[in-house]
Amino acid sequence: MDSFNSSDGYFPNEVMLQILSRLPIKSLFRFKSVCKLWYRLPSDGYFVRLYNQVSVKNPMVLVEVNEISESRSSYIFVDYLRGVSEFSLNFLKDRVKVRASCNGLLCCSSIPEKGVYYVCNPMTREYRLLPKSRERPVTRFYPDGEATLVGMAYDSSRQKFNVVLAGYHRSFGHRPDKTFICMVYDSGTNRWRKFVSLQDDHFSQMNRNQVVFVNGGLHWLTANFSCILVLDLGADVWRKIHLPNEMNHGSGCRMYLLESDGSVSVIQISDAWMNIWVLIDYEKEGWEMVDKVSLRCIREMVPGIFPISQAGDYVFLATHKQVLVYHRRTRVWKEMYAVKSSSTLPLWFSAHAFRSTIFSCH
């Protein structure tokens, strides 16, 4: 990229770029008017990579706060360094539901019109309306006509993304069978492709929300915790990763799938402990328990607490009305956000891992 003229300034070029790469995106765009060089920064390849590398170290949680009494919802970001900030998706000019999050991009589905999907960057307010698939109307997803699994993958090296809609097939007038339809949108070709397989796995609402993209595949944890279902986007095939025998799958033990610094991770919660497992050998399915956290100081919250995101030393968790963060190195719990209204849906119901990037959806 072009150089800063630092002969009359106080900072070398790289130091200035490091400072700017730590700004919130809103501030970065606000300062574009300072000079021509700053104006070009958000589209400069080197700076975009630098900014996104820095953002990986600052995990966030995106939460939709649903006001039942007023039939409306608002959105917030919970950021350990900068606190809580509100944001809006009104630039989409549609009522939408956030279905998936990956590398700063969101996949949203239209509420009024089924089958309409958007991919957007809420920080830059850039969006893309996906073309409708040509799936014939005589077939549909089970049970409610919408995809059981929605996932998104962003390949930063190729600057392209995929959106995946997958679910069990049901012909009109027939019960669903094991036929699993998968539609994959490719931003490079602006087209959908379809493949069909046989599956017999089921997913809870929380399992459906927690999709992890690593190693070129999208990962979902099945409802009975028997395995992780993986979609290899390079080959359009499904496979399974098995959980270690050391994980206690007994009653009262819950498990959640998250990403941990580029690896697949499972957080296991019992009445007294939170165990953090990481898949350290992806090919050989080698798991390691990297932390064991006592839940004694938040024991009253344990039945309704759900891990949402983790990176580095931070683990974000949500309850019905609170967002908490646990710092693994200092062993300190901190409340980041609490709902004031008594008439909201549980926060964990619509919470997603997020990080601030300037990736483009075009």
C-alpha positions in Angstrom: 0.0 0.0 0.0 1.0 3.7 -0.2 3.3 5.0 2.5 2.5 7.5 5.1 4.8 10.6 4.9 6.2 10.2 8.4 9.1 12.6 8.0 7.0 15.4 9.5 4.9 13.1 11.7 5.4 11.4 15.0 4.8 7.8 14.1 6.3 5.4 11.6 4.0 4.0 9.0 3.5 0.6 10.5 2.8 2.0 13.9 0.1 4.3 12.5 -1.5 1.3 10.7 -1.4 -0.7 13.9 -3.2 2.1 15.7 -5.9 2.5 13.0 -6.4 -1.3 12.9 -7.6 -1.2 16.5 -10.3 1.4 15.9 -14.0 0.5 15.8 -15.1 0.3 12.2 -17.5 3.2 12.6 -14.6 5.4 13.7 -12.5 4.2 10.8 -15.1 5.2 8.3 -15.7 8.5 10.1 -12.0 9.4 9.7 -11.9 8.6 6.0 -12.2 12.4 5.4 -8.9 13.1 7.1 -6.8 12.5 4.0 -6.8 10.5 0.7 -4.8 7.7 2.2 -7.1 7.2 5.1 -10.0 7.3 2.6 -8.6 4.3 0.8 -7.7 2.3 3.9 -11.0 0.3 4.2 -10.5 -1.0 0.6 -6.7 -1.6 0.9 -5.9 -5.3 0.8 -3.0 -5.1 3.3 -4.9 -3.0 5.8 -8.0 -5.2 5.5 -5.9 -8.2 6.4 -4.3 -6.4 9.3 -7.6 -5.2 10.7 -9.2 -8.6 10.5 -6.1 -10.3 12.1 -6.4 -7.9 15.0 -10.2 -8.4 15.4 -9.7 -12.2 15.9 -8.3 -11.4 19.3 -11.3 -9.5 20.4 -14.4 -11.8 20.5 -17.9 -10.4 20.6 -21.4 -11.6 21.0 -24.3 -10.5 18.8 -27.6 -10.7 20.6 -31.2 -10.1 19.3 -33.3 -8.7 22.2 -36.9 -9.6 21.5 -39.6 -7.5 23.2 -42.6 -9.8 23.4 -45.1 -7.2 24.5 -44.1 -4.8 21.7 -43.6 -7.3 19.0 -40.2 -5.8 18.1 -36.6 -6.6 18.5 -33.3 -4.7 18.8 -29.7 -5.8 18.3 -26.7 -5.3 20.4 -23.0 -6.2 20.3 -21.3 -7.2 23.5 -17.6 -6.5 23.4 -15.3 -7.2 26.3 -13.1 -4.2 25.5 -15.7 -1.7 24.4 -18.8 -2.8 26.3 -22.3 -2.9 24.8 -23.4 -1.0 21.7 -26.6 -1.1 19.7 -26.8 -1.6 16.0 -29.5 -1.9 13.4 -30.2 -4.0 10.3 -32.7 -1.5 8.9 -30.4 -0.9 5.9 -31.8 -4.3 4.6 -35.3 -2.7 4.4 -36.9 -5.9 5.6 -37.8 -7.7 8.8 -35.2 -10.4 9.2 -33.9 -13.0 11.5 -30.1 -13.6 11.9 -29.5 -17.3 11.0 -25.7 -17.5 10.9 -22.5 -15.6 11.5 -19.0 -16.0 10.1 -16.0 -13.7 10.1 -18.0 -10.6 10.6 -20.7 -11.4 8.0 -24.3 -12.3 8.8 -26.7 -14.5 7.0 -30.3 -13.3 7.6 -33.6 -14.7 6.4 -36.7 -12.6 5.6 -39.5 -13.0 8.1 -42.4 -11.9 5.8 -41.2 -13.8 2.8 -39.8 -17.4 3.1 -36.9 -18.3 1.0 -35.4 -14.8 0.9 -31.9 -14.5 2.3 -29.4 -11.7 2.7 -25.7 -11.7 3.6 -24.5 -8.5 5.1 -21.7 -6.9 7.1 -23.5 -4.9 9.9 -20.4 -2.8 10.6 -20.0 -1.5 7.0 -23.8 -1.8 6.3 -23.0 -3.5 3.1 -25.4 -6.3 2.0 -26.2 -8.8 -0.8 -29.6 -10.2 -1.6 -29.1 -13.9 -2.6 -30.9 -15.2 -5.6 -33.7 -17.6 -5.0 -32.9 -21.2 -5.5 -34.7 -23.1 -8.2 -35.8 -25.8 -5.8 -39.2 -27.1 -7.1 -42.2 -26.1 -4.9 -43.5 -29.7 -4.9 -40.9 -30.5 -2.2 -40.0 -28.6 0.9 -38.0 -28.8 4.1 -39.4 -30.4 7.2 -41.0 -29.5 9.6 -41.9 -25.9 8.8 -40.9 -25.4 5.3 -37.6 -23.8 6.4 -34.1 -25.3 6.4 -33.2 -27.2 9.6 -29.6 -26.1 9.3 -28.4 -22.7 8.1 -24.6 -22.1 7.9 -22.2 -19.6 6.4 -18.6 -19.9 5.5 -16.2 -17.1 4.5 -13.0 -18.0 2.8 -10.8 -14.9 3.3 -8.0 -16.2 1.1 -10.3 -16.4 -1.9 -12.6 -13.6 -0.7 -15.8 -15.6 -1.3 -18.5 -17.0 0.9 -21.0 -19.9 0.9 -24.4 -20.1 2.5 -25.8 -23.6 3.3 -29.4 -24.5 3.7 -30.0 -28.2 4.7 -32.9 -30.1 6.0 -35.1 -33.2 5.7 -37.2 -33.6 2.6 -41.0 -34.0 2.7 -43.2 -34.3 -0.3 -46.7 -32.8 0.1 -49.0 -35.4 1.7 -46.2 -37.6 2.9 -44.2 -38.0 6.1 -40.5 -36.9 6.1 -38.0 -39.5 5.2 -34.2 -39.7 5.8 -33.5 -37.8 2.5 -31.4 -34.8 3.5 -31.4 -32.0 1.0 -28.5 -29.5 0.9 -28.4 -26.3 -1.0 -25.1 -24.4 -1.2 -24.8 -20.9 -2.5 -21.5 -19.8 -4.0 -20.8 -16.1 -4.0 -18.2 -16.6 -6.8 -20.7 -17.9 -9.2 -23.8 -16.3 -7.7 -25.6 -19.6 -8.0 -27.0 -22.4 -5.8 -26.0 -26.0 -6.2 -27.9 -29.0 -4.7 -26.9 -32.4 -3.5 -28.9 -35.1 -1.6 -27.8 -37.6 1.0 -29.3 -39.8 3.7 -29.1 -38.7 7.3 -30.8 -39.7 10.5 -29.6 -36.9 12.9 -31.6 -34.3 14.8 -30.7 -30.9 16.2 -32.0 -28.8 19.0 -32.6 -25.0 18.6 -29.3 -24.3 20.3 -27.4 -26.9 18.1 -28.8 -25.3 15.0 -27.5 -21.8 16.0 -24.0 -23.0 16.9 -22.4 -23.7 13.6 -18.6 -23.6 13.4 -16.6 -23.1 10.2 -13.0 -24.4 10.4 -10.8 -26.5 8.0 -13.1 -25.9 5.1 -16.1 -27.4 6.7 -19.2 -26.4 8.6 -19.8 -28.3 11.9 -23.0 -28.9 13.9 -23.4 -30.9 17.1 -26.3 -33.4 17.1 -29.1 -33.1 19.7 -28.1 -36.4 21.5 -24.4 -35.4 21.5 -23.5 -38.6 19.6 -21.3 -36.8 17.1 -20.5 -33.6 15.2 -22.0 -33.5 11.7 -19.5 -31.9 9.2 -20.2 -30.6 5.7 -17.0 -30.6 3.6 -17.7 -27.6 1.3 -14.9 -28.6 -1.1 -16.3 -32.1 -1.9 -20.0 -31.6 -1.0 -20.0 -34.6 1.3 -21.2 -35.1 4.9 -19.1 -36.9 7.5 -19.0 -37.3 11.3 -16.6 -36.5 14.0 -17.0 -38.5 17.2 -16.7 -37.1 20.7 -14.2 -38.7 23.1 -15.3 -41.5 25.4 -14.0 -39.4 28.4 -16.9 -36.9 27.8 -19.7 -37.7 30.2 -22.9 -37.9 28.1 -25.1 -38.7 31.2 -28.2 -36.9 32.3 -27.8 -33.3 33.6 -24.7 -32.8 31.4 -25.1 -30.4 28.4 -22.7 -29.8 25.5 -22.2 -26.9 23.1 -20.1 -26.5 20.0 -17.9 -23.4 19.6 -14.8 -22.3 17.8 -11.6 -21.9 19.7 -8.9 -19.9 17.9 -9.4 -21.7 14.6 -10.2 -25.2 16.2 -13.4 -27.1 16.9 -14.3 -26.9 20.6 -16.9 -28.5 22.8 -17.9 -26.9 26.1 -19.5 -29.3 28.6 -21.6 -28.0 31.4 -22.7 -30.0 34.5 -24.1 -28.8 37.8 -20.7 -27.9 39.2 -18.2 -27.7 36.3 -17.6 -26.3 32.9 -15.1 -28.5 30.9 -13.6 -27.0 27.7 -12.5 -29.5 25.1 -10.6 -28.7 21.9 -10.1 -30.9 18.9 -6.3 -30.6 18.7 -5.8 -33.3 15.9 -8.5 -32.8 13.3 -7.5 -35.7 11.1 -7.1 -38.3 13.8 -10.0 -36.8 15.9 -7.7 -36.2 18.9 -9.4 -34.3 21.7 -7.9 -32.6 24.8 -9.6 -31.1 27.8 -7.8 -27.7 28.1 -9.7 -26.2 31.1 -11.9 -27.3 34.0 -13.9 -24.4 35.4 -15.8 -24.4 38.7 -19.3 -23.0 38.5 -19.8 -22.7 42.2 -19.9 -18.9 42.2 -22.7 -18.8 39.6 -24.4 -22.0 40.7 -27.9 -20.3 40.7 -27.5 -19.5 37.0 -26.1 -22.9 35.9 -29.4 -24.5 34.8 -30.1 -21.7 32.3 -26.6 -20.7 31.1 -25.3 -21.3 27.6 -21.8 -20.7 26.1 -22.0 -18.6 23.0 -18.4 -17.6 22.0 -14.8 -18.1 23.0 -11.4 -16.8 21.9 -8.1 -16.7 23.7 -8.9 -16.3 27.4 -12.5 -15.2 27.0 -15.7 -17.3 27.1 -19.0 -15.5 26.6 -22.1 -17.1 28.0 -25.8 -16.1 28.0 -28.7 -16.7 30.3 -32.3 -15.7 30.0 -31.5 -12.0 30.8 -27.8 -11.7 31.1 -24.6 -11.9 29.1 -21.5 -13.0 31.1 -17.9 -13.3 30.3 -15.4 -15.6 32.0 -11.7 -14.8 31.9 -9.8 -18.1 32.0 -6.5 -16.7 33.0 -7.7 -14.6 36.0 -10.7 -17.0 36.8 -13.0 -13.9 37.0 -16.6 -13.8 36.0 -18.1 -10.5 34.8 -21.6 -9.4 33.8 -21.5 -7.6 30.5 -25.2 -6.9 29.9 -28.5 -7.4 31.6 -32.0 -7.0 30.2 -34.2 -4.5 32.1 -37.5 -5.6 30.6 -39.3 -8.6 32.1 -41.0 -9.5 28.7 -38.1 -10.7 26.5 -37.3 -14.0 25.0 -34.2 -15.7 26.4 -31.0 -14.0 25.2 -29.4 -17.3 24.5 -32.2 -18.1 22.0 -30.8 -15.6 19.5 -27.2 -15.0 20.4 -24.3 -15.6 18.0 -20.5 -15.5 18.1 -19.3 -12.4 16.2 -16.2 -10.4 15.4 -15.8 -7.0 13.7 -14.3 -7.2 10.3 -14.3 -5.2 7.0 -14.8 -8.2 4.8 -17.0 -7.4 1.8 -20.0 -9.5 0.8 -19.6 -8.4 -2.8 
